[in-house]
Amino acid sequence: MDEKLNISSWAQSDQPREKLQEKGKSVLSDAELIAILIGSGSQSLSAVDLSKQILTSVSNDLNSLARLSVSELRKFKGIGAAKAISIVSALELGRRRKNRSLENRLLIKSAKDVYDLMIPDLLDQPTEQFWILILNRSHTLICKKLVSLGGISGTIVDPKIVFKTALDNFASSIILVHNHPSGNLNASEADLKITNKIKEAGKLLEINVIDHIIFTDHGFFSFSDQGIL
């Protein structure tokens, strides 16, 4: 193996672990941070070079990296199951940390609040999911619940499940949220029909449907803001 590809042969200040200890985490590049996770590279690439190769494959976009599965990461020479799992786990921890931080802001005042709250759950998701936010009378979040998982092009939502979940959690009102993995911000005919169906059922149960948010990685569509709820 070419000696320049072996991290242990670099000057200590250039080694990612030592660099982090001496200079702090903020000075490390994305590739260096990933290199610390995987520990070693392949026979032809150092851990940092292998990390750069992985990042290049997703245009250096960490959100795109977060979409990769363990099996997809293992396609890179030098990345086995353990290393792939380390990368996926680290990115999931980052997602959850952001989620905990956002959930501390419990008062829902706008569609943007809903979008920000759902980023940790719906960003980078390859398939459709349908969630409800359960609110009390002051529009403070009680909890958020996943009520349906679907495929790439859609998910089936049962209003009975929606309202059972809402009633079980003492909802005064709810907000519907589902994602479009395609990035399409337009509401489909099916989206309009299920929204109206749930809204009318909510009237009977005295649970107000405040909004329905279509979530994409690059923005959102609010039924309420558009005046169609």
N, C-alpha and C positions, 0 to 999 in steps of 0.2 A: 504494500500500500504506500502511495506517495506520502511522504512525511508531512507535507504541508496540509494534508487533509485530516490529520490527526489532531484533534483539539488539544490533547494533553501536551503536544509539542509546541503549542503557541506560547508566546509570552503570557505570564500569569494574568496581566492586566487585560489581555484580549480574550481570555476564557470567560464564557458567559456567567458561570457560577461565581467566579472570583470577581468579575466585573460588577455583578450585582452586590456582592458583599462590600466592595470597596467604594463604589460610586452610587449605589442605589438602583432600585428597579426601574426608575423612570428613564434612565439613560440607555437601557437595552432596547434593541430593535425587536420587532415582532418575531423575526426569524430566530434571534438569540433566545427569546423567551420560550419559543417552541422547542428549540434545541435543548434547553434545560429539561423540558418535559420528557423528551425522547431519550436523552442521555448519550446516545451514540448514533453514528451514521451507518452507511453501508461500506463495502470494501473500497468503493471509488469516491464516496462523498463524505465529508465531515457532517456532524449533526447539524451545524449551521447551514451548510450548503444544501443538505437534504431538506431542511426546513424552508429554505429559500425556494427550492424546487416545488414544494407543496404550495407555498404561497403564490408563486408565479402561476400555478395551474388554476388559481381562483382569482387572478388579477389583483393579488395582494389585498383582497377584501375579506376581512375577518368574519363578516356576516355570511359570505359565501362559504368560507371554511367551516362555519358552524353547521352548514347544511349537509356536510359530508358525513356519511355513516362509517362505522368501523370497517366494513367490507370495502368501501370506496377508498379509504385511507390505506388499506393494506395493499392496494394495487401499486403503491410506490415501493420501489426496491429499497429494502432496508427498514420498512415499517411493518412490523409484525402485529399480532393481536394486542400484545401488552402496550406497545407504543401508541397504537391507534386508540385504544381505550383511554390512555392517559390524556391524549389530545381532546377526545370527545368529553371526557369527564371535566377537564379544566374549563372548557367552553361552557359546559352546562352549569358549573359553579358560578361562572361570571353572569350567566343568564339569571340564575336564582338570586344572586346578590342584588342585581338590579331590580328584580321582582320585589324583594323584601323592602328595598328602599322606596320604591314607588307605592307600595301598599301602605306605607306610613301616612301617605296623603289620602285620607279616606273620604273626604268630602268631594262628591262628584258634582262639578259645576258646569261642565261642557263636554262636547264630543271629544275634544282634544284630551281631556282628562282620561276619558275611557280609552282612547287610543294609546296614550302613554302607559296606562296601567296594563294593557294587554300585550305590549311589546315583548316582554320576557316569555310569554306563553305562545304567541302566534308568529313572531318574527322567524323567518326561514323555514316555516312549516311547509312540507311538500304536498300535504293533503288538507282538505277542508275540515274545519272543526267548528262546532257551534257551541257558544258559551252563553251563560246569562250572568249578569251582575245583579246581585240581590241587595236592595237598598232599604233603609228604614224611612220613616216619615220625613226626616230632614235631609234625605238624599245622601246619607252617609253609608259607605259600603259596609255591608255585613260580611259578604263573602262573594267569591266568583266560582262558578261551577261549570265544568264541561258536561254538556248534555248529549252531544252527538259527535261521532267520528265518521268521516267519509273518505272519499277517494280524491283524485286530482280535480275532478270536474263538479263535485257536489257532495252533499250529505243530506240524509233524511232526518227531519226533525219531527218528533212526536210532541204535540202540545201538552199531552197528558204528563209526559216526563218533565217538561218545562215547569208546569204548575205544581206538580208533586214536589219537585225540588224547591220551588219558591215557597210553598206552604210549609214544608219541613223546616225551612230556615226563617220563617216568620217575616216574609217579605211584605213591605207596603207597596213597593214598586220594583220593576225590573228593567234592565236594559239588555237587549239582545245584541250579540256580537258574533259574526262569523267571518272567516277569512276567504279571500280569493287568491290561491297560490299563483294564478296566472298574472296577477297584478291588475286585472280589470277592475276599475272602480265603478262600473255601471251596475245598477241593480237589475237582476234578471226578472222575468215574469214570475218565476218560481219564488224568488226572494220577496217580491211584492205580495204574492198570495199567502205565503206562510206568515209574513208579518201581520197582514190583516186578520188572518185566522187566529193568531195568538193574541192580538190586540182585542178582538171581540170576545174571546174566551176570558181574557183578563177582566173585562167589564163585569162579567157575571160573578167573578170571584172577588171583585173590588181590589184587584192588583193592577195598577196602572203600568202600561208599557210605555216608558218614557222615550225610548229611542231604539233604533236598530242601526248598528255600525257595521259597515263592510270594511274589513281590515286588509290592507296590503302592505308589503314591505316598504312602500314608498309614499303611503298616504292613506286616507280613509274617506268614506262616504257616509254621511249621517242622514238618515231618513228624516229626522226631526228638523235639522238645519235646512233641508231641501223642501220642507213643507209637505211631505207625502206620508206622514204618520198620523 
